[in-house]
């Protein structure tokens, strides 16, 4: 049996062929493939605009900048996420405020958000944890009541839907951020993107990801010196995606539907194999949601929490490598040094103690999944 991990990319010959075509072309970066990828992504999610970035963290940074986040501002977000969600606020001198989660889904609890809002709050940043959409419409109403932006962290959620609308359409948000890391719905190696329906935000995103420099004559503040002329309009970064990566992304987007279909088949098999098991609570899919199932996050039931480390160690002996998503962000030493205290989001901390991400990826075969389930159940029986 080959090693099994919690997630893995799938690359086939069609992906390789598209990358090779770019390697034989005149453009390795800043060429036509980037724009093609952005156009295809925007069409798939139903947004007017998409701007690609070098990775999901850069895309978060760009979205926060485009939305006007700055020193002394605050964002309200979840601690049950990768650190980049809140780190990108720190990059701009702002402060993340953590709001607790719904124990069932692992998503930010809308009932907890409003009490976290202050005069300094600029954005609400919900994370579609594991690919399961948050209650977007409710969060959007809270944001509009307080004149705030909503920026969706959808790094887990390409291919997901909320009430039938694709995540990324920005029906209930100002911007949506995606990641194309290898374990995500599709991959560009490293890569990210922001979708929006705002031309103003789109223009700021474009500037930010390319040093703040424009070659658009309509944006110039003075008469050009010649055809080579360009202007730096703001302090941006080099956060561009290459044409090599974009070509891979274009090819991967063609497979998105079958990638998500397979993930959902795996979830159905888990439900069959683990129904009535005494050890784990299986993740739900709420009525309003169509999950992309980036993760399959099960929770240990109360009596079995002390065995979490043992479970991981025993599985590693059998070349099965799981993961935990996530250590609450504010519990990391860096955040503790900033003054955040343990105990501020008790449900998130309890979720962390219980959560284990089971294998789920396109190339995971049924016999491998059955072997994993048999193995972990056998380990549980021996440990208890």
Residue frames relative to the residue before (quaternion, step in Angstrom):
aa qw qx qy qz dx dy dz
X 1.0000 0.0000 0.0000 0.0000 0.00 0.00 0.00
X 0.4081 -0.7102 0.5148 0.2530 3.58 -0.80 0.99
X 0.6412 -0.5200 0.3764 0.4204 3.61 -1.17 0.44
X 0.2147 -0.7599 0.6052 0.1015 3.55 -1.14 0.76
X 0.0839 -0.7860 0.6118 0.0300 3.57 -0.92 0.94
X 0.6547 -0.5155 0.3607 0.4190 3.57 -1.26 0.11
X 0.8089 0.0062 0.0241 0.5874 3.60 1.16 -0.57
X 0.0310 0.8003 -0.5950 0.0665 3.55 -1.18 0.56
X 0.4762 -0.6621 0.4999 0.2916 3.57 -1.11 0.68
X 0.2052 -0.7332 0.6254 0.1710 3.55 -1.35 0.26
X 0.0091 0.7859 -0.6151 0.0624 3.56 -0.67 1.18
X 0.0573 -0.8015 0.5942 0.0340 3.59 -0.83 0.93
X 0.7588 -0.4024 0.2576 0.4426 3.57 -1.30 0.02
X 0.6175 0.5458 -0.3620 0.4355 3.61 1.03 -0.64
X 0.6158 0.5272 -0.3378 0.4782 3.60 1.10 -0.68
X 0.6682 0.5097 -0.2945 0.4549 3.55 0.90 -0.98
X 0.6388 0.5384 -0.3226 0.4450 3.58 0.97 -0.85
X 0.6653 0.5019 -0.3104 0.4572 3.59 0.93 -0.86
X 0.6457 0.5033 -0.3206 0.4765 3.60 1.02 -0.73
X 0.6439 0.5254 -0.3217 0.4537 3.58 0.96 -0.85
X 0.6038 0.5586 -0.3582 0.4416 3.61 1.01 -0.74
X 0.6639 0.4873 -0.3074 0.4768 3.58 0.95 -0.84
X 0.6398 0.5321 -0.3311 0.4448 3.61 0.98 -0.77
X 0.6862 0.4412 -0.2701 0.5114 3.58 1.20 -0.48
X 0.6054 0.5889 -0.3454 0.4092 3.60 1.27 -0.18
X 0.6529 -0.5165 0.3878 0.3956 3.55 -1.33 -0.04
X 0.7608 0.3564 -0.1781 0.5122 3.60 1.18 -0.48
X 0.1281 -0.7644 0.6282 0.0688 3.53 -0.80 1.07
X 0.7820 0.0296 -0.0163 0.6223 3.56 1.25 -0.49
X 0.8115 0.2330 -0.2052 0.4951 3.57 -1.27 0.51
X 0.5049 0.6452 -0.4179 0.3926 3.55 1.11 0.72
X 0.7876 -0.3874 0.2276 0.4216 3.59 -1.29 -0.22
X 0.5937 0.6118 -0.3780 0.3610 3.60 1.08 -0.55
X 0.5969 0.5688 -0.3675 0.4303 3.58 1.07 -0.67
X 0.6859 0.4708 -0.2907 0.4727 3.57 0.84 -0.97
X 0.6230 0.5381 -0.3402 0.4546 3.61 1.03 -0.73
X 0.6449 0.5136 -0.3130 0.4714 3.55 0.97 -0.86
X 0.6575 0.5098 -0.3092 0.4606 3.59 0.91 -0.91
X 0.6493 0.5187 -0.3115 0.4608 3.57 0.97 -0.87
X 0.6723 0.4974 -0.2973 0.4607 3.58 0.90 -0.90
X 0.6472 0.5182 -0.3189 0.4593 3.57 0.97 -0.85
X 0.6549 0.5147 -0.3157 0.4544 3.59 0.88 -0.93
X 0.6567 0.5115 -0.3114 0.4584 3.59 0.96 -0.84
X 0.6622 0.5225 -0.3116 0.4374 3.58 0.91 -0.89
X 0.7633 0.3575 -0.2076 0.4965 3.62 0.90 -0.84
X 0.4884 -0.7056 0.4084 0.3111 3.60 1.25 -0.12
X 0.4829 0.6346 -0.4541 0.3974 3.58 1.12 0.70
X 0.5744 -0.5953 0.4332 0.3579 3.57 -1.22 0.41
X 0.8233 0.1183 -0.0065 0.5551 3.56 0.95 -0.87
X 0.0254 -0.7519 0.6569 0.0499 3.53 -1.30 0.53
X 0.1042 -0.7744 0.6230 0.0368 3.56 -1.01 0.88
X 0.2849 -0.7780 0.5378 0.1559 3.58 -0.65 1.10
X 0.1339 -0.7691 0.6223 0.0576 3.52 -1.27 0.60
X 0.6722 -0.5319 0.3514 0.3766 3.54 -1.29 0.35
X 0.7811 -0.0881 0.0365 0.6171 3.59 1.22 -0.39
X 0.6955 -0.4888 0.3265 0.4131 3.57 -1.28 0.21
X 0.6187 0.5442 -0.3437 0.4505 3.59 1.07 -0.68
X 0.6398 0.5087 -0.3102 0.4855 3.57 1.00 -0.85
X 0.6371 0.5250 -0.3277 0.4596 3.58 1.04 -0.75
X 0.6273 0.5131 -0.3311 0.4833 3.59 1.03 -0.73
X 0.6364 0.5289 -0.3168 0.4636 3.56 0.94 -0.93
X 0.6722 0.5034 -0.2890 0.4596 3.57 0.93 -0.93
X 0.6610 0.5070 -0.3137 0.4556 3.57 0.93 -0.87
X 0.6559 0.5033 -0.3148 0.4662 3.59 0.94 -0.85
X 0.6470 0.5089 -0.3181 0.4703 3.57 1.00 -0.82
X 0.6671 0.5135 -0.3067 0.4440 3.57 0.84 -0.99
X 0.6860 0.4824 -0.2754 0.4698 3.58 1.10 -0.70
X 0.5680 -0.6528 0.3520 0.3568 3.57 1.29 0.02
X 0.3375 0.7518 -0.5061 0.2545 3.59 1.16 0.40
X 0.0726 0.8153 -0.5678 0.0874 3.56 -0.93 0.90
X 0.7794 -0.3324 0.2376 0.4750 3.58 -1.30 -0.09
X 0.8294 0.2007 -0.2150 0.4750 3.53 -1.12 0.95
X 0.5213 0.5956 -0.4369 0.4274 3.61 1.26 0.03
X 0.2430 -0.7521 0.5918 0.1581 3.54 -1.33 0.26
X 0.1510 -0.7215 0.6582 0.1530 3.52 -1.32 0.42
X 0.2767 -0.7126 0.6120 0.2027 3.56 -1.20 0.56
X 0.1413 0.7892 -0.5805 0.1421 3.56 -0.66 1.11
X 0.6000 -0.5761 0.4329 0.3473 3.53 -1.34 -0.04
X 0.4192 -0.6821 0.5215 0.2950 3.61 -1.09 0.51
X 0.6230 0.5372 -0.3334 0.4606 3.58 1.27 -0.32
X 0.5187 0.5925 -0.4162 0.4547 3.53 0.53 1.30
X 0.5976 -0.5044 0.4531 0.4280 3.54 -1.31 0.09
X 0.6440 -0.5906 0.3317 0.3556 3.57 -1.03 0.83
X 0.5551 0.6460 -0.3936 0.3458 3.61 1.09 -0.59
X 0.5730 0.6096 -0.3844 0.3902 3.60 1.06 -0.69
X 0.7621 0.3273 -0.1831 0.5278 3.57 0.92 -0.88
X 0.5657 0.6058 -0.3886 0.4025 3.61 1.08 -0.61
X 0.6440 0.5494 -0.3276 0.4196 3.58 0.96 -0.85
X 0.6035 0.5194 -0.3556 0.4896 3.58 1.19 -0.43
X 0.6381 0.5276 -0.3251 0.4570 3.58 1.00 -0.81
X 0.5773 0.5969 -0.3766 0.4107 3.61 1.05 -0.71
X 0.7530 0.3866 -0.1843 0.4997 3.56 1.07 -0.82
X 0.6006 -0.6019 0.3480 0.3947 3.58 1.26 0.28
X 0.5379 0.6210 -0.4000 0.4062 3.59 1.28 0.15
X 0.3895 -0.7211 0.5326 0.2115 3.56 -1.31 0.24
X 0.3183 -0.7362 0.5604 0.2064 3.59 -0.83 0.94
X 0.1561 -0.7471 0.6410 0.0815 3.55 -1.06 0.87
X 0.2635 -0.8161 0.5019 0.1122 3.56 -0.59 1.16
X 0.1439 -0.7797 0.6087 0.0297 3.51 -0.91 1.08
X 0.5148 -0.7015 0.4027 0.2843 3.58 -0.82 0.99
X 0.5009 -0.7023 0.4626 0.2048 3.52 -1.36 0.41
X 0.5183 -0.5498 0.5482 0.3586 3.48 -1.47 0.10
X 0.4510 -0.7264 0.4486 0.2604 3.60 -0.59 1.13
X 0.6296 0.5620 -0.3467 0.4095 3.61 1.04 -0.68
X 0.8157 0.2839 -0.1183 0.4899 3.58 0.71 -1.08
X 0.4095 -0.6951 0.4875 0.3339 3.59 1.13 -0.60
X 0.5490 0.6154 -0.3854 0.4138 3.58 1.33 0.05
X 0.6573 -0.4905 0.3959 0.4132 3.54 -1.28 0.40
X 0.3658 -0.7328 0.5393 0.1958 3.57 -0.97 0.93
X 0.4270 -0.7300 0.4653 0.2613 3.61 -0.50 1.12
X 0.6270 0.5606 -0.3393 0.4213 3.58 1.08 -0.68
X 0.6739 0.4901 -0.2882 0.4718 3.59 1.22 -0.41
X 0.5638 0.6695 -0.3714 0.3098 3.58 1.17 -0.56
X 0.6967 0.5397 -0.3097 0.3570 3.55 0.66 -1.14
X 0.6677 0.5053 -0.3151 0.4468 3.59 0.99 -0.74
X 0.6347 0.5253 -0.3286 0.4618 3.60 1.27 -0.24
X 0.5665 0.6203 -0.3741 0.3927 3.58 1.25 -0.32
X 0.0432 -0.7792 0.6252 -0.0083 3.56 -0.99 0.97
X 0.7065 -0.4247 0.3337 0.4573 3.56 -1.28 -0.12
X 0.6676 0.5036 -0.2966 0.4612 3.57 1.21 -0.40
X 0.5039 0.6733 -0.4258 0.3338 3.59 1.23 -0.27
X 0.1822 -0.7942 0.5763 0.0626 3.56 -0.94 1.01
X 0.8112 0.0785 0.0057 0.5794 3.57 0.94 -0.95
X 0.2175 -0.6420 0.6944 0.2416 3.44 -1.51 0.18
X 0.0905 -0.8058 0.5852 0.0104 3.58 -0.78 1.04
X 0.0635 -0.8045 0.5904 0.0108 3.60 -0.02 1.25
X 0.2532 -0.7489 0.5967 0.1379 3.56 -1.13 0.74
X 0.3293 -0.7232 0.5723 0.2026 3.56 -0.85 0.98
X 0.1761 -0.8488 0.4925 0.0769 3.52 0.41 1.30
X 0.8521 0.0875 -0.1331 0.4986 3.54 -0.94 1.07
X 0.6255 -0.5248 0.3409 0.4660 3.60 1.29 -0.01
X 0.5538 0.5854 -0.3939 0.4422 3.57 1.33 0.02
X 0.4271 -0.7381 0.4519 0.2619 3.64 -0.50 1.10
X 0.4533 -0.6358 0.5528 0.2910 3.53 -1.21 0.64
X 0.5953 -0.5365 0.4379 0.4075 3.57 -1.30 0.10
X 0.1801 -0.8728 0.4442 0.0924 3.52 0.52 1.29
X 0.6687 0.5232 -0.3247 0.4168 3.57 0.81 -0.94
X 0.6476 0.5160 -0.3107 0.4667 3.58 0.99 -0.82
X 0.6660 0.4963 -0.2967 0.4713 3.57 0.93 -0.91
X 0.6344 0.5356 -0.3247 0.4531 3.58 1.00 -0.80
X 0.6470 0.5137 -0.3184 0.4649 3.59 1.00 -0.80
X 0.6236 0.5198 -0.3342 0.4788 3.59 1.03 -0.75
X 0.6580 0.5169 -0.3078 0.4529 3.57 0.94 -0.91
X 0.6815 0.4832 -0.3028 0.4586 3.60 0.84 -0.91
X 0.5949 0.5707 -0.3570 0.4392 3.60 1.08 -0.70
X 0.7781 0.3154 -0.1517 0.5216 3.58 1.03 -0.81
X 0.4641 -0.7091 0.4226 0.3213 3.58 1.31 0.29
X 0.4195 0.6938 -0.4627 0.3586 3.55 0.93 1.00
X 0.4585 -0.6313 0.5414 0.3132 3.53 -1.31 0.34
X 0.2270 -0.7080 0.6425 0.1853 3.53 -1.34 0.42
X 0.0257 -0.7679 0.6400 -0.0079 3.54 -0.83 1.06
X 0.2641 -0.7872 0.5410 0.1341 3.56 -0.46 1.22
X 0.2138 -0.6999 0.6636 0.1553 3.54 -1.00 0.88
X 0.0334 0.8193 -0.5638 0.0994 3.53 -0.15 1.38
X 0.2033 0.8172 -0.5166 0.1551 3.58 1.11 0.64
X 0.6857 0.4303 -0.2764 0.5179 3.60 1.25 -0.37
X 0.7640 0.5251 -0.1342 0.3499 3.52 1.15 -0.70
X 0.3216 0.7126 -0.5612 0.2718 3.62 1.04 0.50
X 0.7583 0.3096 -0.2614 0.5107 3.56 -0.73 1.10
X 0.5808 0.5647 -0.3738 0.4518 3.58 1.30 -0.13
X 0.1884 -0.7703 0.5982 0.1152 3.57 -1.30 0.34
X 0.1873 -0.7396 0.6353 0.1197 3.51 -1.25 0.65
X 0.8250 -0.1137 0.0101 0.5535 3.58 -0.55 1.23
X 0.7555 -0.4142 0.1944 0.4688 3.55 0.98 0.90
X 0.6474 0.4985 -0.3223 0.4781 3.60 1.24 -0.26
X 0.5000 -0.6676 0.4487 0.3208 3.61 -0.85 0.88
X 0.4712 -0.6112 0.5477 0.3231 3.54 -1.11 0.71
X 0.6834 0.4118 -0.3402 0.4977 3.54 -0.75 1.11
X 0.5488 0.6159 -0.3958 0.4036 3.58 1.25 -0.25
X 0.2828 -0.7950 0.4828 0.2343 3.57 1.30 -0.45
X 0.2243 0.7811 -0.5439 0.2092 3.58 1.04 0.75
X 0.7943 0.1880 -0.0880 0.5710 3.56 1.07 -0.77
X 0.7106 0.3711 -0.2673 0.5348 3.57 1.04 0.71
X 0.5232 -0.6244 0.4821 0.3225 3.53 -1.34 0.16
X 0.7834 -0.0257 0.0317 0.6202 3.56 1.14 -0.73
X 0.1567 -0.7548 0.6279 0.1070 3.54 -1.28 0.50
X 0.2172 -0.7940 0.5622 0.0793 3.55 -0.89 1.02
X 0.1106 -0.7918 0.6000 0.0292 3.55 -0.97 0.98
X 0.2077 -0.7325 0.6310 0.1487 3.52 -1.36 0.40
X 0.1717 -0.7818 0.5929 0.0885 3.54 -1.14 0.74
X 0.1562 0.7828 -0.5626 0.2151 3.53 1.05 0.91
X 0.6821 -0.5469 0.2870 0.3917 3.64 -1.03 0.62
X 0.7157 0.4421 -0.2938 0.4539 3.64 0.98 -0.58
X 0.5434 0.6432 -0.3949 0.3675 3.62 1.25 -0.07
X 0.7815 -0.3561 0.2229 0.4612 3.59 -1.31 0.04
X 0.7472 -0.0192 -0.0035 0.6643 3.56 1.11 -0.77
X 0.2375 -0.7834 0.5518 0.1597 3.57 -1.20 0.27
X 0.1475 -0.7224 0.6624 0.1327 3.50 -1.36 0.49
X 0.6337 -0.4368 0.3065 0.5601 3.57 1.31 0.33
X 0.6525 -0.2254 0.2011 0.6950 3.47 0.47 -1.38
X 0.3020 0.7575 -0.5382 0.2131 3.57 -1.05 0.60
X 0.0109 -0.7864 0.6176 0.0060 3.52 -1.27 0.39
X 0.1063 -0.7862 0.6038 0.0773 3.56 -1.30 0.04
X 0.2034 -0.7232 0.6412 0.1563 3.52 -1.37 0.37
X 0.1362 -0.7621 0.6256 0.0966 3.57 -0.98 0.85
X 0.0548 0.7834 -0.6151 0.0708 3.54 -1.18 0.66
X 0.3457 -0.7107 0.5638 0.2398 3.54 -1.29 0.28
X 0.5796 0.5882 -0.3519 0.4407 3.57 1.33 0.13
X 0.3988 -0.7180 0.5191 0.2366 3.59 -0.70 1.05
X 0.6280 0.5413 -0.3383 0.4451 3.59 1.03 -0.73
X 0.6742 0.4712 -0.2954 0.4859 3.58 0.90 -0.89
X 0.6063 0.5619 -0.3414 0.4474 3.57 1.04 -0.78
X 0.6799 0.4910 -0.2983 0.4557 3.58 0.84 -0.94
X 0.6637 0.4930 -0.3113 0.4685 3.60 0.98 -0.77
X 0.6169 0.5400 -0.3361 0.4635 3.58 1.08 -0.70
X 0.6463 0.5213 -0.3141 0.4602 3.57 0.94 -0.90
X 0.6698 0.4989 -0.2992 0.4615 3.57 0.88 -0.94
X 0.6704 0.5358 -0.3072 0.4113 3.55 0.85 -1.01
X 0.7247 0.4573 -0.2583 0.4460 3.59 0.92 -0.87
X 0.7573 0.3059 -0.2047 0.5394 3.62 1.24 -0.12
X 0.7538 -0.4538 0.2017 0.4304 3.53 0.66 1.28
X 0.5429 -0.6018 0.4140 0.4143 3.60 1.22 0.02
X 0.5389 0.6453 -0.3725 0.3930 3.56 1.32 0.22
X 0.0926 -0.7873 0.6084 0.0378 3.55 -1.06 0.86
X 0.2170 -0.7402 0.6205 0.1413 3.53 -1.25 0.63
X 0.4561 0.6865 -0.4342 0.3635 3.55 1.32 0.20
X 0.4337 -0.7365 0.4581 0.2441 3.59 -0.49 1.20
X 0.6181 0.5695 -0.3470 0.4161 3.59 1.07 -0.68
X 0.6981 0.4679 -0.2651 0.4727 3.59 1.19 -0.48
X 0.5003 0.6859 -0.4217 0.3184 3.59 1.24 -0.24
X 0.3740 -0.7322 0.5302 0.2068 3.54 -1.11 0.77
X 0.7871 0.1409 -0.1088 0.5906 3.58 1.26 -0.21
X 0.6850 -0.4808 0.3516 0.4195 3.54 -1.29 0.21
X 0.4851 -0.6851 0.4523 0.3012 3.62 -0.77 0.97
X 0.4857 -0.6560 0.5002 0.2890 3.56 -1.16 0.71
X 0.7670 -0.1936 0.1603 0.5903 3.56 1.18 -0.53
X 0.7481 -0.4191 0.2630 0.4422 3.60 -1.28 -0.01
X 0.6204 0.5560 -0.3326 0.4419 3.59 1.27 -0.33
X 0.4941 0.7330 -0.3892 0.2592 3.54 1.29 -0.47
X 0.0935 0.7503 -0.6523 0.0528 3.55 -1.20 0.73
X 0.2443 -0.7800 0.5608 0.1318 3.56 -1.22 0.42
X 0.3136 -0.6909 0.6160 0.2120 3.52 -1.16 0.71
X 0.1735 -0.8375 0.5166 0.0397 3.53 -0.47 1.28
X 0.7832 0.0088 -0.0008 0.6217 3.60 1.22 -0.46
X 0.5616 -0.5895 0.4525 0.3639 3.56 -1.28 0.26
X 0.0225 0.8225 -0.5629 0.0782 3.52 -0.21 1.34
X 0.4439 -0.6666 0.5378 0.2635 3.52 -1.36 -0.24
X 0.4431 -0.6230 0.5456 0.3433 3.56 -1.29 0.17
X 0.1519 0.8038 -0.5448 0.1844 3.54 0.10 1.37
X 0.3271 0.7927 -0.4669 0.2161 3.59 1.17 0.54
X 0.3958 -0.6448 0.6004 0.2589 3.50 -1.29 0.58
X 0.4105 -0.7011 0.5183 0.2671 3.61 -1.07 0.65
X 0.6127 -0.5313 0.4275 0.3994 3.57 -1.29 0.27
X 0.5699 0.5787 -0.3806 0.4421 3.59 1.13 -0.57
X 0.6922 0.4642 -0.2655 0.4846 3.57 0.88 -0.97
X 0.6498 0.5292 -0.3169 0.4442 3.56 0.98 -0.86
X 0.6211 0.5371 -0.3431 0.4561 3.59 1.02 -0.73
X 0.6339 0.5035 -0.3203 0.4919 3.57 1.02 -0.80
X 0.6577 0.5263 -0.3071 0.4429 3.58 0.95 -0.87
X 0.6250 0.5355 -0.3326 0.4603 3.59 1.00 -0.80
X 0.6727 0.4889 -0.2845 0.4770 3.56 0.94 -0.93
X 0.6636 0.5088 -0.3031 0.4570 3.58 0.97 -0.84
X 0.6196 0.5570 -0.3476 0.4302 3.59 1.00 -0.75
X 0.6017 0.5631 -0.3564 0.4403 3.59 1.11 -0.62
X 0.7196 0.4288 -0.2313 0.4949 3.58 1.19 -0.57
X 0.3750 0.7757 -0.4644 0.2050 3.59 1.25 -0.16
X 0.6695 0.5142 -0.3190 0.4309 3.60 0.80 -0.95
X 0.7062 0.4399 -0.2879 0.4742 3.60 0.86 -0.85
X 0.5715 0.5675 -0.3822 0.4531 3.60 1.16 -0.52
X 0.6962 0.4622 -0.2723 0.4770 3.57 0.87 -0.98
X 0.6089 0.5552 -0.3505 0.4452 3.58 1.01 -0.76
X 0.6766 0.4894 -0.2981 0.4624 3.59 0.90 -0.92
X 0.6215 0.5330 -0.3456 0.4585 3.60 0.98 -0.77
X 0.6768 0.4887 -0.2934 0.4659 3.57 0.96 -0.83
X 0.5927 0.5426 -0.3559 0.4771 3.59 1.16 -0.55
X 0.6362 0.5280 -0.3167 0.4650 3.57 1.02 -0.84
X 0.6347 0.5246 -0.3254 0.4649 3.58 0.99 -0.83
X 0.6442 0.5196 -0.3222 0.4595 3.59 0.95 -0.83
X 0.6547 0.5050 -0.3133 0.4671 3.57 1.01 -0.79
X 0.6088 0.5377 -0.3461 0.4696 3.59 1.04 -0.75
X 0.6503 0.5283 -0.3227 0.4404 3.57 0.90 -0.90
X 0.6649 0.4989 -0.2973 0.4697 3.56 1.01 -0.83
X 0.7303 0.4614 -0.2436 0.4409 3.56 0.85 -1.01
X 0.7794 0.3462 -0.1600 0.4971 3.57 1.11 -0.69
X 0.3724 0.7257 -0.5074 0.2780 3.59 1.20 0.20
X 0.8451 0.1365 -0.1509 0.4943 3.52 -1.05 0.90
X 0.3744 0.7080 -0.5225 0.2925 3.61 1.14 0.38
X 0.4590 -0.7293 0.4384 0.2554 3.62 -0.99 0.73
X 0.6751 0.5691 -0.2669 0.3862 3.58 1.25 -0.34
X 0.8272 0.2328 -0.0515 0.5088 3.57 0.90 -0.97
X 0.2941 -0.6838 0.6350 0.2067 3.52 -1.25 0.66
X 0.3142 -0.7693 0.5292 0.1715 3.58 -0.73 1.05
X 0.5318 -0.6492 0.4325 0.3296 3.61 -1.03 0.70
X 0.3927 -0.7280 0.5115 0.2328 3.58 -1.01 0.78
X 0.2012 -0.6892 0.6583 0.2261 3.49 -1.42 -0.01
X 0.3340 -0.7874 0.4858 0.1801 3.55 -0.34 1.28
X 0.6940 -0.5187 0.3165 0.3863 3.56 -1.22 0.57
X 0.7026 0.4757 -0.2661 0.4575 3.60 1.01 -0.78
X 0.7081 0.5151 -0.2232 0.4283 3.56 1.26 -0.45
X 0.0962 -0.6940 0.7065 0.0997 3.47 -1.40 0.55
X 0.2006 -0.8346 0.5050 0.0902 3.55 -0.15 1.31
X 0.4023 -0.6797 0.5557 0.2595 3.55 -1.19 0.61
X 0.2766 -0.8103 0.4774 0.1975 3.60 1.34 -0.15
X 0.0384 0.7913 -0.6001 0.1108 3.54 0.63 1.16
X 0.7725 0.1307 -0.0619 0.6183 3.56 1.09 -0.81
X 0.1974 -0.7051 0.6501 0.2029 3.51 -1.35 0.26
X 0.0246 -0.8641 0.5017 -0.0303 3.59 0.26 1.31
X 0.0885 -0.7893 0.6067 0.0318 3.58 -0.33 1.22
X 0.2757 -0.7491 0.5772 0.1725 3.55 -1.26 0.40
X 0.4536 -0.6643 0.5256 0.2768 3.54 -0.99 0.89
X 0.4193 -0.6723 0.5440 0.2762 3.56 -1.01 0.79
X 0.7641 -0.4670 0.2101 0.3923 3.52 -1.19 0.71
X 0.7256 0.4557 -0.3060 0.4150 3.66 0.62 -0.92
X 0.7326 0.4713 -0.2239 0.4370 3.57 1.18 -0.56
X 0.3793 0.7469 -0.4694 0.2793 3.59 1.28 0.03
X 0.6672 0.5229 -0.3345 0.4118 3.67 0.84 -0.79
X 0.6763 0.5188 -0.2871 0.4370 3.60 1.22 -0.39
X 0.3602 0.7812 -0.4652 0.2088 3.59 1.27 -0.01
X 0.6653 0.4913 -0.3072 0.4708 3.61 0.82 -0.93
X 0.6523 0.5237 -0.3161 0.4475 3.59 0.91 -0.88
X 0.6172 0.5512 -0.3402 0.4467 3.58 1.02 -0.81
X 0.6706 0.4976 -0.2953 0.4642 3.57 0.88 -0.96
X 0.6808 0.4999 -0.2991 0.4439 3.58 0.85 -0.93
X 0.6673 0.4939 -0.3066 0.4656 3.59 0.96 -0.81
X 0.6535 0.5090 -0.3149 0.4634 3.59 1.01 -0.77
X 0.6250 0.5427 -0.3417 0.4451 3.60 1.00 -0.74
X 0.5971 0.5623 -0.3580 0.4463 3.58 1.09 -0.63
X 0.7306 0.3801 -0.2065 0.5283 3.57 1.22 -0.55
X 0.5180 -0.6777 0.3814 0.3562 3.58 1.30 0.45
X 0.4854 0.5801 -0.4828 0.4414 3.55 0.98 0.95
X 0.0821 -0.8383 0.5378 -0.0356 3.54 -0.47 1.28
X 0.0802 -0.8123 0.5778 -0.0027 3.54 -0.24 1.30
X 0.2629 -0.7468 0.5858 0.1733 3.58 -1.30 -0.14
X 0.3079 -0.7086 0.5970 0.2162 3.54 -1.34 0.21
X 0.0338 -0.7966 0.6027 -0.0310 3.58 -0.87 1.00
X 0.6960 -0.5200 -0.4929 -0.0468 1.63 -0.64 2.44
X 0.5342 -0.4706 0.5396 0.4493 3.51 -1.38 -0.08
X 0.4827 -0.6562 0.4680 0.3425 3.66 -0.68 0.93
X 0.5824 -0.6519 0.3530 0.3336 3.55 -0.74 1.13
X 0.7098 0.4891 -0.2792 0.4232 3.58 0.81 -0.97
X 0.6057 0.5622 -0.3588 0.4340 3.60 1.25 -0.15
X 0.4938 0.6336 -0.4420 0.3991 3.60 1.26 -0.08
X 0.6269 -0.5793 0.3584 0.3781 3.62 -1.02 0.72
X 0.6241 0.5490 -0.3560 0.4270 3.61 0.94 -0.77
X 0.6945 0.4589 -0.2727 0.4824 3.58 0.93 -0.89
X 0.5965 0.5435 -0.3618 0.4669 3.57 1.09 -0.61
X 0.6478 0.5130 -0.3081 0.4714 3.58 1.06 -0.76
X 0.6447 0.5047 -0.3186 0.4776 3.60 1.22 -0.46
X 0.6454 -0.5592 0.3098 0.4181 3.57 1.27 -0.06
X 0.4744 0.6484 -0.4625 0.3750 3.59 1.24 0.08
X 0.2404 -0.7970 0.5452 0.0982 3.56 -0.99 0.85
X 0.5299 -0.5808 0.5048 0.3564 3.54 -1.17 0.57
X 0.7249 0.4374 -0.3187 0.4262 3.54 -1.15 0.66
X 0.5394 0.6520 -0.4110 0.3391 3.62 1.19 -0.20
X 0.7659 0.1564 -0.1142 0.6131 3.60 1.24 -0.42
X 0.1585 -0.8595 0.4762 0.0972 3.59 0.40 1.19
X 0.6317 0.5237 -0.3535 0.4492 3.60 1.02 -0.67
X 0.6286 0.5295 -0.3300 0.4642 3.60 1.01 -0.78
X 0.6609 0.5032 -0.3091 0.4631 3.58 0.99 -0.81
X 0.6412 0.4992 -0.3182 0.4883 3.57 1.06 -0.72
X 0.6135 0.5484 -0.3321 0.4610 3.58 1.02 -0.82
X 0.6499 0.5290 -0.3047 0.4527 3.59 0.94 -0.93
X 0.6482 0.5284 -0.3228 0.4432 3.59 0.95 -0.82
X 0.7510 0.4276 -0.1963 0.4632 3.56 1.08 -0.79
X 0.6664 0.5943 -0.3083 0.3282 3.58 0.95 -0.90
X 0.0400 0.7377 -0.6737 0.0194 3.53 -1.20 0.81
X 0.2954 -0.7571 0.5581 0.1671 3.60 -0.84 0.98
X 0.2632 -0.7793 0.5568 0.1156 3.55 -0.55 1.25
X 0.6476 -0.5375 0.3589 0.4036 3.64 -1.15 0.45
X 0.2040 0.7448 -0.6233 0.1231 3.53 -1.03 0.87
X 0.3468 0.6967 -0.5651 0.2738 3.55 -0.56 1.23
X 0.7201 -0.5141 0.2667 0.3822 3.53 -1.20 0.69
X 0.7671 0.3955 -0.2061 0.4611 3.59 0.84 -0.96
X 0.4225 0.6813 -0.4822 0.3532 3.59 1.27 0.16
X 0.2652 -0.7943 0.5315 0.1278 3.58 -0.61 1.14
X 0.6522 -0.5422 0.3591 0.3895 3.56 -1.16 0.61
X 0.6700 0.4971 -0.3178 0.4506 3.59 0.92 -0.82
X 0.6204 0.5222 -0.3398 0.4764 3.60 1.13 -0.61
X 0.6461 0.5126 -0.3186 0.4672 3.57 0.99 -0.82
X 0.6528 0.5053 -0.3132 0.4695 3.58 0.95 -0.85
X 0.6291 0.5279 -0.3259 0.4684 3.58 1.03 -0.79
X 0.6437 0.5174 -0.3193 0.4648 3.57 0.96 -0.85
X 0.6773 0.4899 -0.3016 0.4585 3.59 0.82 -0.97
X 0.6453 0.5102 -0.3237 0.4674 3.59 0.92 -0.87
X 0.6666 0.5237 -0.2963 0.4400 3.56 0.97 -0.92
X 0.7091 0.4515 -0.2843 0.4611 3.59 0.79 -0.95
X 0.6291 0.5144 -0.3485 0.4672 3.60 1.05 -0.62
X 0.6293 0.5259 -0.3258 0.4704 3.56 1.06 -0.74
X 0.6399 0.5159 -0.3150 0.4744 3.57 1.01 -0.82
X 0.6478 0.5228 -0.3238 0.4495 3.57 0.91 -0.87
X 0.6510 0.5214 -0.3189 0.4501 3.59 0.94 -0.87
X 0.6838 0.4881 -0.2842 0.4619 3.58 1.02 -0.81
X 0.6760 0.5145 -0.2944 0.4377 3.56 1.05 -0.80
X 0.6897 0.5073 -0.2945 0.4246 3.56 0.94 -0.83
